[in-house]
Each structure stands twice: as structure tokens, then as C-alpha cells.
């Protein structure tokens, strides 16, 4: 669990609510969790050098430290500390949950949402919008992109929404998910999403499989895959079987399914996590190389013309 708290100057009037919300969150964490608290504004500071185990000693320190929080970090730069946290390595065997508490006044809303989207495969983000002036599009946009939830908080009614969101975040999860299809390599059986996000209790998982028709002739009517992952540090495995004869009969909704697959592939590509990304990179590199060669040829031609003109007209 990581808490990212807005301590910019605009949070002065909301700091009491922030402290109260954070205290509720800290005292409700399970004993098996790891946690850390970051404050952000123009700059960023962390409570611990890295996430620490949750116990009575770390809770006491965090609770005392939280009571002294002030809106003393100047302007609001959410993107940099959020991206720094999202790019850091997750605690092995744990699904990372990021809680953001802010009044949501930033200039780069779309970049913040995009950062949440890029790391949605390993981090779920929950947001608390503090006060009536909160940027609703920002806090809801980040939560939606990060597969989490958003709550808007007023100072007179915080306990219920805070606990509602926390209960959702603390549900068990299967992490490090991967699926392999029997008889096919990853290059042959292309799944989307490219990185499968954590699967939480009471939630569903949809994986699209892009498989060329002629390759199905290897099978005897049954496509079998194995979904693996971890629940904490305990290995998880489940066999998935698809009856291709039944699938072939179901023509209804085929176009909608293709559209959903296309949408999932586009999202993978936008996030740089698609099997198409490497192909696209190679194509762009080839185009860039070609453009550079053209530039060189044009430059040489220009130099040749200038030198010829110089010799003929003594420039």
C-alpha cells in the first residue's frame, strides 16, 4: 500500500481532512501488508526510504508523522512522483495499491491519466478528491485508468467513503498472471491484454486470443491453456479449456467480439505493451533510417552543387 498525499499550498484548508483520512487508512491496513507514504507538491518526500512491513512500531511512527503534515510544498506536481512510484518494482507476491489524496488542481491532467494507464497491469490506483474545488475529471480519470475507484470527500462525512474504498482495495488478488496455450508459442497465440492485470476477488478477467485459423487444424476440437500466477507467495494455476466446435456455432455477436479485440489491441499498442510494439518499433526505425539516408543524399547533392557553382563562378 502506497499513499501519495498532496501537500501543496492549495491544500491548506483541506489538510485537516487529509490527516483524518490518512489516519483512518493507516489504522485499517492488514498486518501482512507493506506500506509507505509520499508527500508531493513542487517537490516530493517519502516517510520511509522504501516500503516497510506494517506493525505496531511502523504504525506508531507513521501516525505521529501524519499528525504534523502541512501544506508546505509549494505548487502541485502530481505526475513526477506518481510516475516514480509506478515505475518502481512491486513487492514480490503483493499487488500494489496506490492511494492518491488531492484537491486535483494540476495542469497536465491527461499525462497523469496516461501514466496510470501505462502501469495498470501491476498497480491499482484509488483516488480521494478532497474539497469542493477538486478536479473531478482528474481524480475519476486516474482511478478509472488504474482499475480502481474514486471517492469525493467532504469534511463532515469521510469515514464511510474511506472505508468503502479501502474494503475494495484490500480484497485478495491473484498477481503475476500469465497464460500459455498448449501447443502454441507466444508468437503464434497472441493474447490481449499483453500483460494480464491482477485478478481481484469479486471481479472478472477477460483475455482475447488472436490465433490464425489454419493453426487450429493442430487441435482435436479443444483449445487448452494454463493460467498461472501467485496469491501472496503461493503459486496459483488453473486450466482453461475452450470447445472450438461450440465456438464455431456461435455466430451471434461475432462482430462485437472483433471490435472488443481490436479495442484491446489498440490499448496494448498505445501503452507500448503489445506484441505489435516491437514490430512497430522496427518499422519506425527503418523509416527513420531511410529518412536519414535521404537527408544525407540531399546534403551531398547540395554540397556538390555548391562546389560546382563555386568553381564555375568563383563564389
C-alpha positions in Angstrom: 0.0 0.0 0.0 1.4 3.4 -1.0 -0.2 6.7 -0.1 0.6 9.8 -2.2 -0.6 12.9 -0.3 -1.0 16.4 -1.8 0.8 18.8 0.5 0.9 21.8 -2.0 -0.2 25.3 -0.9 -3.7 24.8 -2.3 -4.4 22.1 0.3 -4.1 24.4 3.3 -7.8 24.4 4.1 -8.2 20.7 3.4 -5.2 19.5 5.4 -7.3 18.6 8.4 -9.4 16.3 6.3 -6.3 14.8 4.7 -4.8 14.0 8.0 -8.0 12.4 9.3 -8.4 10.3 6.1 -4.8 9.1 6.2 -5.1 8.1 9.9 -8.2 6.0 9.1 -6.4 4.3 6.2 -3.2 3.6 8.2 -5.1 2.1 11.1 -7.1 -0.2 8.8 -4.3 -1.9 7.0 -3.8 -5.7 7.4 -0.9 -6.9 9.4 0.6 -8.7 6.4 0.9 -5.6 4.2 3.8 -3.3 3.4 3.3 0.5 3.2 4.9 3.9 2.6 3.7 7.5 2.5 4.8 10.1 0.0 4.0 13.9 0.2 4.1 15.9 -3.0 4.0 19.5 -4.1 6.7 21.2 -6.1 9.0 18.5 -4.7 8.4 15.1 -3.2 9.4 13.4 0.1 8.8 9.9 1.5 8.2 8.7 5.0 10.4 5.7 4.6 13.3 5.0 2.2 11.2 2.0 0.9 8.0 0.3 1.8 8.1 -1.3 5.3 6.2 -4.1 7.0 3.1 -2.9 8.8 3.4 -3.5 12.5 2.8 -1.6 15.8 6.2 0.2 15.5 5.8 1.4 11.9 2.2 2.4 12.6 3.1 4.5 15.6 5.8 6.3 13.6 3.5 6.9 10.6 0.6 8.1 12.8 2.8 10.6 14.7 4.4 11.8 11.4 1.0 12.2 9.8 -0.3 14.5 12.5 2.5 17.0 11.7 1.6 17.2 8.0 1.4 20.7 6.5 0.6 22.2 3.1 4.2 23.4 2.7 5.4 22.0 -0.6 4.5 24.9 -2.9 3.0 24.1 -6.3 1.2 20.9 -7.4 3.4 18.4 -9.4 1.5 15.1 -9.2 2.9 13.5 -12.4 6.5 13.1 -11.4 6.1 11.4 -8.0 3.2 9.3 -9.3 5.3 8.1 -12.3 8.3 7.5 -10.0 6.2 5.2 -7.7 4.6 3.4 -10.7 8.0 2.7 -12.3 9.4 1.2 -9.0 9.5 -2.5 -8.5 6.5 -4.1 -6.8 6.9 -6.1 -3.6 7.1 -9.7 -4.7 3.8 -11.6 -4.1 1.8 -8.5 -3.5 -0.5 -6.4 -5.7 0.5 -2.8 -5.4 -2.3 -0.4 -4.4 -1.7 3.3 -4.7 -4.0 5.8 -2.9 -3.8 9.4 -4.0 -5.3 12.2 -1.8 -5.5 15.5 -3.6 -7.7 18.6 -4.4 -6.8 17.7 -8.0 -5.6 21.0 -9.4 -2.9 20.2 -12.0 -2.1 21.5 -15.5 -1.2 18.1 -17.0 -4.3 16.1 -16.3 -4.1 13.9 -19.5 -0.4 13.0 -18.8 -1.4 11.9 -15.2 -4.2 9.7 -16.6 -1.9 8.2 -19.2 0.7 7.4 -16.6 -1.9 5.5 -14.6 -3.0 3.6 -17.8 0.6 2.6 -18.6 1.1 0.9 -15.3 -2.4 -0.5 -14.8 -1.1 -4.1 -15.3 0.7 -4.1 -11.9 -0.8 -1.2 -9.9 -4.3 -0.4 -9.0 -5.0 3.3 -8.2 -7.6 4.7 -5.8 -8.2 8.4 -5.5 -9.7 10.7 -2.9 -10.9 14.0 -4.2 -10.7 16.5 -1.3 -12.9 19.5 -1.1 -15.5 21.1 -3.4 -12.9 22.6 -5.8 -11.5 19.2 -6.8 -10.8 18.5 -10.4 -13.3 15.6 -10.8 -12.1 14.7 -14.3 -8.6 14.1 -12.9 -9.4 12.0 -9.9 -12.0 9.9 -11.6 -9.9 9.6 -14.8 -6.8 8.3 -12.8 -9.0 5.9 -10.8 -10.6 4.5 -14.0 -7.3 4.2 -15.8 -5.8 2.5 -12.8 -8.7 -0.1 -12.4 -9.6 1.5 -9.0 -12.3 3.7 -7.6 -12.6 7.3 -6.7 -14.4 8.9 -3.7 -15.1 12.6 -3.2 -14.7 13.6 0.4 -16.4 16.3 2.4 -15.0 17.1 5.9 -18.3 16.1 7.6 -18.7 12.7 6.0 -15.4 10.9 5.5 -15.4 7.7 7.4 -18.0 5.8 5.3 -16.5 6.5 1.8 -12.9 5.9 3.1 -13.8 2.5 4.5 -15.9 1.6 1.4 -12.9 2.3 -0.9 -10.4 0.6 1.4 -12.5 -2.6 1.7 -12.5 -2.8 -2.1 -8.7 -2.3 -2.2 -8.0 -5.0 0.4 -9.8 -7.8 -1.3 -7.5 -10.8 -2.2 -5.8 -10.7 -5.6 -4.0 -13.1 -7.9 -0.9 -11.4 -9.2 1.8 -12.0 -11.8 -0.8 -13.6 -14.1 0.3 -15.3 -17.3 -1.5 -17.6 -19.8 0.1 -20.1 -22.1 -1.8 -22.0 -24.7 -1.0 -25.7 -25.1 0.7 -26.5 -28.4 1.4 -22.9 -29.4 4.2 -20.4 -28.8 3.5 -16.9 -27.6 4.3 -15.6 -31.1 1.6 -18.0 -32.6 -1.1 -17.5 -29.9 -1.2 -13.7 -29.3 -3.2 -12.8 -26.2 -4.5 -9.4 -25.2 -4.1 -7.7 -22.8 -0.4 -8.3 -23.3 0.3 -8.0 -19.6 -2.7 -9.5 -17.7 -3.7 -7.3 -14.7 -4.1 -8.7 -11.2 -7.4 -10.5 -10.7 -9.2 -9.4 -7.5 -11.9 -11.1 -5.6 -15.4 -10.5 -7.0 -14.0 -9.2 -10.3 -13.8 -10.8 -13.7 -11.0 -11.3 -16.2 -11.3 -11.2 -20.0 -8.4 -12.3 -22.2 -8.7 -12.2 -26.0 -6.8 -14.7 -28.1 -5.7 -13.9 -31.7 -5.0 -17.2 -33.4 -4.7 -17.9 -37.2 -7.4 -20.2 -38.5 -5.1 -22.7 -40.2 -3.2 -23.3 -36.9 -6.4 -24.6 -35.4 -6.0 -27.8 -37.5 -3.4 -29.0 -35.0 -6.1 -29.4 -32.4 -8.8 -32.0 -31.8 -11.6 -29.5 -31.2 -10.3 -28.4 -27.8 -8.0 -25.4 -27.1 -6.3 -25.7 -23.8 -4.5 -23.0 -21.8 -3.0 -22.7 -18.4 -3.5 -19.5 -16.3 -0.7 -19.1 -13.7 0.0 -16.5 -11.0 0.5 -16.0 -7.3 -1.8 -15.4 -4.3 0.7 -13.8 -1.9 3.7 -16.1 -2.3 1.5 -19.2 -3.0 1.5 -20.4 -6.7 -1.8 -20.3 -8.5 -2.8 -22.4 -11.5 -6.0 -23.0 -13.4 -6.6 -24.9 -16.7 -8.8 -23.2 -19.3 -10.5 -25.3 -21.9 -12.4 -24.0 -25.0 -14.6 -26.2 -27.1 -13.9 -25.0 -30.6 -16.9 -26.9 -32.0 -19.2 -24.9 -29.8 -17.4 -21.6 -30.6 -17.8 -22.2 -34.3 -21.6 -22.5 -33.9 -21.9 -19.2 -32.1 -22.0 -16.6 -34.9 -24.1 -14.1 -32.9 -22.1 -11.2 -31.5 -19.0 -12.1 -33.7 -18.6 -8.5 -35.0 -18.9 -7.1 -31.4 -16.2 -9.6 -30.3 -13.9 -8.4 -33.1 -14.4 -4.8 -32.1 -13.6 -5.6 -28.5 -10.4 -7.5 -29.6 -9.4 -4.5 -31.7 -10.0 -2.1 -28.8 -7.9 -4.3 -26.5 -5.1 -4.5 -29.1 -5.1 -0.7 -29.6 -4.9 -0.1 -25.9 -1.9 -2.5 -25.7 -0.2 -0.7 -28.6 -0.9 2.7 -27.0 0.7 1.5 -23.8 3.7 0.1 -25.6 3.0 -3.4 -24.3 1.7 -5.2 -27.4 3.3 -7.9 -29.4 2.9 -5.4 -32.2 5.0 -2.8 -30.4 8.3 -4.4 -31.4 7.2 -4.7 -35.0 6.1 -1.0 -34.9 9.4 0.0 -33.4 11.3 -1.9 -36.2 9.1 -0.2 -38.8 9.7 3.3 -37.3 13.4 2.6 -37.0 13.5 1.6 -40.7 11.6 4.7 -41.7 13.9 6.9 -39.6 17.0 5.3 -41.2 15.5 5.8 -44.6 14.8 9.5 -43.8 18.4 9.9 -42.6 19.7 8.4 -45.8 17.6 10.7 -47.9 18.8 13.6 -45.8 22.4 12.6 -46.4 21.9 12.2 -50.1 20.2 15.6 -50.3 23.0 17.1 -48.3 25.7 15.6 -50.5 23.8 16.8 -53.6 23.6 20.3 -52.2 27.3 20.2 -51.4 28.1 19.0 -54.9 26.0 21.8 -56.5 27.6 24.5 -54.3 31.1 23.3 -55.0 30.4 23.2 -58.8 28.9 26.6 -58.7 31.9 27.9 -56.7 34.4 26.5 -59.3 32.4 27.9 -62.2 31.5 31.3 -60.9 34.3 31.8 -58.2 31.9 32.3 -55.2 
